[in-house]
Amino acid sequence: MEDLSVVDAATEIFEQIIETERAAGSGGGDHFAKPGANDRVWNAAEKHCRAAPENFAAYFASDAIALASRAWLGRGYQLTAQVNRVNPGGAAQTPHRDYHLGFMNPEQLATYPVQAHGMSPCLTLQGAIAHCDMPLESGPTMLLPYSQRYEPGYVAFHRPEFQTYFAEHHVQVPLEKGDLLFFNPAVMHGAGTNRSKDVQRMANLLQVGSAFGRSIESVDRSAMSLDLYPVLQNMSGRAVANVIAASAEGYAFPTNLDRDPPVGGLIPLSQAEKMAAALEAGWSFEEWETEVAAMDERRRA
């Protein structure tokens, strides 16, 4: 991330959300960490956008995020984010593979055929944006290189012998604020133990989904597109496309084909395509707001 002031501003926003949710008794929890080891912001992408659309736009204008996401998933990807702050003394996560099949127990995994096990890693991309310097003592992500190539890995990573192997052979990479790390979700990995005395290790964890899969979180992309439209009216070039890809719905389906038929093509235009066209045509915010409401109505079951 080239402009670290944008990262710092986002950090302040995330910290405010953490404190607000903690005071309200909401948020928190983790798939693979013990309670109290860390602070989580679920659906951080939408919360970030709604709280500070200008900062969200500057943040996700990043070519690096867009390049990695499109290289792995192609067009129409669905970006979600979950902030994780591991405080000093916070214990490591259980090493794991990630969504989709990584979130199932062995009995559930056995109900999916072998081709699903091979296909699951192609449906998401894991990413992390460092919001502070992360020396090794602060416990940056532990990774087991090449473990994504082990086909039975979704079933095997639960087993004690695999957890032991991971403990003996994983690697960690120190990161600086603004660094981005992307990896295949089938790489066995986990957040490390924060052994530092004063580093609150914060990362914005990106889970970017294929247009052809189901994202892990429900995101109100219509609301995000409305918040961002006035900001994008003052931006230009590739940055606009990057922000639209990180926020608006990039795929036309599912929809209601009675109200939203594919006129003039095989599929209707997606929200992201219409947003780009509206900005190019110089639509007012009111015109875009009307169109978003009409799109939502056409897609309604």
C-alpha positions as CSV (number, residue, x, y, z in Angstrom):
1,M,0.0,0.0,0.0
2,E,1.8,3.1,-1.2
3,D,0.2,5.7,1.0
4,L,0.6,4.7,4.6
5,S,-1.5,7.6,5.9
6,V,-4.5,5.9,4.3
7,V,-3.6,2.7,6.2
8,D,-3.2,4.6,9.4
9,A,-6.6,6.3,9.0
10,A,-8.2,2.9,8.3
11,T,-6.5,1.6,11.5
12,E,-8.2,4.3,13.5
13,I,-11.5,3.5,12.0
14,F,-11.1,-0.2,12.8
15,E,-10.1,0.5,16.3
16,Q,-13.1,2.7,16.8
17,I,-15.3,-0.1,15.6
18,I,-13.6,-2.6,17.9
19,E,-14.2,-0.4,20.9
20,T,-17.8,0.4,19.9
21,E,-18.6,-3.3,19.4
22,R,-16.9,-4.3,22.6
23,A,-18.9,-1.8,24.6
24,A,-22.1,-3.1,23.0
25,G,-21.2,-6.7,23.7
26,S,-21.1,-7.6,20.0
27,G,-18.4,-8.6,17.5
28,G,-15.4,-10.8,18.5
29,G,-15.2,-14.5,18.3
30,D,-12.9,-16.5,15.9
31,H,-13.1,-19.6,13.9
32,F,-9.7,-21.0,15.0
33,A,-8.5,-19.0,18.0
34,K,-9.3,-19.2,21.7
35,P,-11.8,-16.6,23.1
36,G,-10.0,-13.4,24.3
37,A,-6.9,-14.0,22.2
38,N,-7.8,-11.3,19.7
39,D,-10.3,-8.7,18.6
40,R,-12.3,-9.2,15.4
41,V,-14.3,-6.9,13.1
42,W,-16.6,-9.0,11.0
43,N,-17.8,-7.6,7.7
44,A,-15.1,-5.0,7.9
45,A,-15.4,-4.1,4.3
46,E,-19.0,-2.8,4.6
47,K,-18.4,-1.2,8.0
48,H,-15.3,0.5,6.7
49,C,-17.2,1.8,3.7
50,R,-20.2,3.0,5.7
51,A,-18.1,4.8,8.3
52,A,-15.6,6.5,5.9
53,P,-16.3,6.1,2.2
54,E,-13.4,8.4,1.3
55,N,-10.9,6.4,3.2
56,F,-12.4,3.1,1.8
57,A,-12.0,4.4,-1.7
58,A,-8.4,5.5,-1.2
59,Y,-7.6,2.1,0.5
60,F,-9.2,-0.2,-2.1
61,A,-8.0,1.9,-5.1
62,S,-4.9,-0.2,-4.6
63,D,-3.6,-1.8,-7.8
64,A,-2.0,-4.6,-5.7
65,I,-5.3,-5.8,-4.2
66,A,-7.1,-5.7,-7.6
67,L,-4.3,-7.4,-9.4
68,A,-4.0,-10.3,-7.0
69,S,-7.8,-10.8,-6.8
70,R,-8.3,-10.7,-10.6
71,A,-5.3,-12.9,-11.3
72,W,-6.7,-15.7,-9.1
73,L,-10.5,-15.3,-9.5
74,G,-11.1,-13.3,-12.7
75,R,-13.7,-10.6,-13.1
76,G,-16.7,-10.1,-10.9
77,Y,-14.9,-11.2,-7.7
78,Q,-16.6,-10.5,-4.3
79,L,-14.4,-8.9,-1.7
80,T,-15.1,-9.5,2.0
81,A,-12.8,-8.5,4.9
82,Q,-12.4,-9.4,8.6
83,V,-10.0,-7.3,10.7
84,N,-8.0,-9.3,13.2
85,R,-6.1,-7.6,16.1
86,V,-4.0,-10.1,18.1
87,N,-2.9,-8.4,21.3
88,P,0.3,-9.1,23.2
89,G,0.1,-12.6,24.7
90,G,-2.5,-13.7,22.3
91,A,-2.1,-17.4,21.5
92,A,-1.8,-18.8,18.0
93,Q,-4.7,-20.1,16.0
94,T,-5.1,-23.8,15.3
95,P,-3.4,-24.4,11.9
96,H,-6.1,-24.9,9.3
97,R,-7.2,-24.5,5.7
98,D,-9.8,-21.9,4.9
99,Y,-13.2,-21.4,3.5
100,H,-15.1,-23.2,1.9
101,L,-14.2,-26.8,2.8
102,G,-11.8,-25.7,5.6
103,F,-14.8,-24.8,7.7
104,M,-16.2,-28.3,7.9
105,N,-15.5,-31.3,10.1
106,P,-14.3,-34.6,8.6
107,E,-17.7,-36.2,8.6
108,Q,-19.1,-33.3,6.6
109,L,-16.1,-33.2,4.3
110,A,-16.7,-36.9,3.4
111,T,-20.0,-36.0,1.9
112,Y,-18.3,-34.0,-0.9
113,P,-16.8,-35.8,-3.9
114,V,-13.1,-35.5,-4.7
115,Q,-13.6,-32.9,-7.4
116,A,-15.1,-30.6,-4.9
117,H,-12.0,-30.9,-2.8
118,G,-9.9,-30.0,-5.8
119,M,-12.1,-27.1,-6.8
120,S,-12.7,-25.4,-3.4
121,P,-9.3,-23.6,-3.4
122,C,-10.1,-22.0,-6.8
123,L,-13.2,-20.2,-5.3
124,T,-11.5,-17.9,-2.8
125,L,-8.2,-16.0,-2.3
126,Q,-6.8,-15.3,1.1
127,G,-5.2,-11.9,1.7
128,A,-3.8,-9.9,4.6
129,I,-2.9,-6.2,4.8
130,A,-0.5,-5.3,7.6
131,H,-1.7,-2.4,9.6
132,C,1.5,-2.2,11.7
133,D,5.0,-3.6,11.5
134,M,4.9,-7.3,12.3
135,P,8.3,-8.6,13.6
136,L,8.5,-12.4,14.1
137,E,8.0,-12.0,17.8
138,S,4.5,-10.5,17.2
139,G,3.4,-13.7,15.5
140,P,2.7,-13.0,11.8
141,T,0.9,-15.7,9.8
142,M,2.4,-19.1,10.0
143,L,2.4,-20.9,6.6
144,L,3.2,-24.4,5.5
145,P,4.6,-24.0,1.9
146,Y,3.3,-26.3,-0.7
147,S,0.6,-27.8,1.6
148,Q,-2.0,-26.7,-0.9
149,R,-0.8,-29.5,-3.2
150,Y,-1.8,-32.3,-0.9
151,E,-5.2,-33.3,-2.3
152,P,-6.6,-35.0,0.9
153,G,-5.5,-31.9,2.9
154,Y,-9.0,-30.7,4.0
155,V,-9.6,-34.0,5.8
156,A,-6.0,-34.4,7.0
157,F,-5.3,-31.1,8.6
158,H,-7.5,-31.9,11.6
159,R,-5.3,-34.9,12.5
160,P,-2.7,-34.7,15.3
161,E,0.1,-35.9,13.1
162,F,-0.5,-33.1,10.6
163,Q,-0.7,-30.5,13.4
164,T,2.6,-31.8,14.7
165,Y,4.2,-31.6,11.2
166,F,3.0,-28.1,10.8
167,A,4.5,-27.1,14.2
168,E,7.9,-28.4,13.1
169,H,8.0,-27.1,9.5
170,H,5.9,-23.9,9.1
171,V,7.5,-20.6,8.1
172,Q,6.7,-17.0,9.1
173,V,7.5,-13.8,7.2
174,P,7.9,-10.5,9.0
175,L,5.8,-7.8,7.5
176,E,6.0,-4.0,7.5
177,K,3.0,-1.7,7.7
178,G,1.3,-1.6,4.3
179,D,2.6,-4.9,3.1
180,L,0.1,-7.3,1.5
181,L,0.3,-11.1,1.6
182,F,-1.9,-13.3,-0.6
183,F,-2.1,-17.1,-0.6
184,N,-4.1,-20.1,-1.7
185,P,-6.7,-20.9,0.9
186,A,-5.6,-24.5,0.8
187,V,-2.2,-23.5,2.3
188,M,-2.2,-24.8,5.9
189,H,-1.8,-21.6,8.0
190,G,-2.7,-19.8,11.2
191,A,-2.0,-16.6,13.1
192,G,1.0,-17.0,15.3
193,T,1.4,-16.3,19.0
194,N,2.1,-12.7,19.8
195,R,5.1,-12.9,22.1
196,S,5.8,-9.2,22.0
197,K,5.2,-6.9,24.9
198,D,3.7,-3.9,23.1
199,V,2.7,-4.9,19.5
200,Q,-1.1,-5.0,18.9
201,R,-0.8,-6.9,15.6
202,M,-3.6,-5.8,13.3
203,A,-4.2,-7.1,9.9
204,N,-7.2,-6.6,7.6
205,L,-7.9,-10.2,6.4
206,L,-9.3,-10.3,2.9
207,Q,-11.4,-13.3,1.8
208,V,-12.0,-12.6,-1.9
209,G,-14.6,-14.9,-3.5
210,S,-15.2,-16.0,-7.1
211,A,-18.3,-14.7,-8.8
212,F,-19.2,-18.4,-9.1
213,G,-19.1,-19.2,-5.4
214,R,-20.8,-18.0,-2.2
215,S,-19.0,-15.5,-0.2
216,I,-18.6,-16.1,3.5
217,E,-20.4,-12.9,4.6
218,S,-23.6,-11.1,3.6
219,V,-22.7,-7.6,2.4
220,D,-25.1,-4.8,1.5
221,R,-23.4,-3.9,-1.8
222,S,-26.2,-1.5,-2.8
223,A,-25.6,0.6,0.3
224,M,-21.9,0.6,-0.3
225,S,-22.4,1.7,-3.9
226,L,-24.5,4.6,-2.8
227,D,-22.0,5.7,-0.2
228,L,-19.1,5.5,-2.7
229,Y,-20.8,7.1,-5.7
230,P,-20.1,10.8,-4.7
231,V,-16.5,9.9,-3.8
232,L,-15.9,8.1,-7.2
233,Q,-17.3,11.1,-9.1
234,N,-14.1,12.9,-8.0
235,M,-11.8,10.0,-9.0
236,S,-10.6,8.8,-12.3
237,G,-8.8,6.1,-14.1
238,R,-8.0,2.6,-12.9
239,A,-8.6,3.5,-9.3
240,V,-12.3,3.8,-10.0
241,A,-12.5,0.3,-11.4
242,N,-10.6,-1.0,-8.5
243,V,-12.9,0.5,-5.9
244,I,-16.0,-0.6,-7.8
245,A,-14.6,-4.2,-7.9
246,A,-14.1,-4.1,-4.2
247,S,-17.6,-2.9,-3.4
248,A,-20.4,-3.3,-6.0
249,E,-21.9,-6.7,-7.0
250,G,-19.8,-7.9,-9.9
251,Y,-22.0,-10.7,-11.2
252,A,-25.5,-10.5,-12.5
253,F,-26.7,-13.8,-11.0
254,P,-28.7,-14.8,-9.0
255,T,-31.5,-12.6,-10.2
256,N,-35.2,-12.8,-11.0
257,L,-35.3,-13.4,-14.8
258,D,-39.0,-12.5,-15.0
259,R,-38.2,-8.9,-14.0
260,D,-34.5,-8.8,-15.0
261,P,-34.3,-10.7,-18.4
262,P,-31.0,-10.8,-20.4
263,V,-32.1,-8.3,-23.0
264,G,-29.4,-7.8,-25.7
265,G,-27.1,-10.4,-24.3
266,L,-26.7,-13.7,-22.5
267,I,-26.9,-12.2,-19.0
268,P,-28.1,-8.9,-17.5
269,L,-25.5,-6.2,-16.6
270,S,-24.1,-6.5,-13.1
271,Q,-24.3,-3.7,-10.5
272,A,-20.6,-3.0,-11.0
273,E,-21.0,-2.7,-14.8
274,K,-23.9,-0.3,-14.4
275,M,-22.1,1.8,-11.8
276,A,-19.1,2.2,-14.1
277,A,-21.4,3.2,-16.9
278,A,-23.3,5.7,-14.7
279,L,-20.0,7.4,-13.7
280,E,-18.8,7.5,-17.2
281,A,-22.1,9.0,-18.4
282,G,-22.0,11.6,-15.6
283,W,-25.1,10.6,-13.8
284,S,-26.1,12.5,-10.7
285,F,-26.2,10.8,-7.3
286,E,-30.0,11.0,-7.5
287,E,-30.1,9.2,-10.8
288,W,-27.8,6.5,-9.5
289,E,-29.8,6.1,-6.3
290,T,-33.0,5.6,-8.4
291,E,-31.2,3.0,-10.5
292,V,-29.9,1.1,-7.5
293,A,-33.4,0.9,-6.1
294,A,-34.7,-0.3,-9.4
295,M,-32.0,-3.0,-9.7
296,D,-32.7,-4.3,-6.2
297,E,-36.4,-4.5,-7.0
298,R,-35.7,-6.4,-10.3
299,R,-33.5,-8.9,-8.5
300,R,-36.0,-9.5,-5.7
301,A,-37.5,-13.0,-5.5
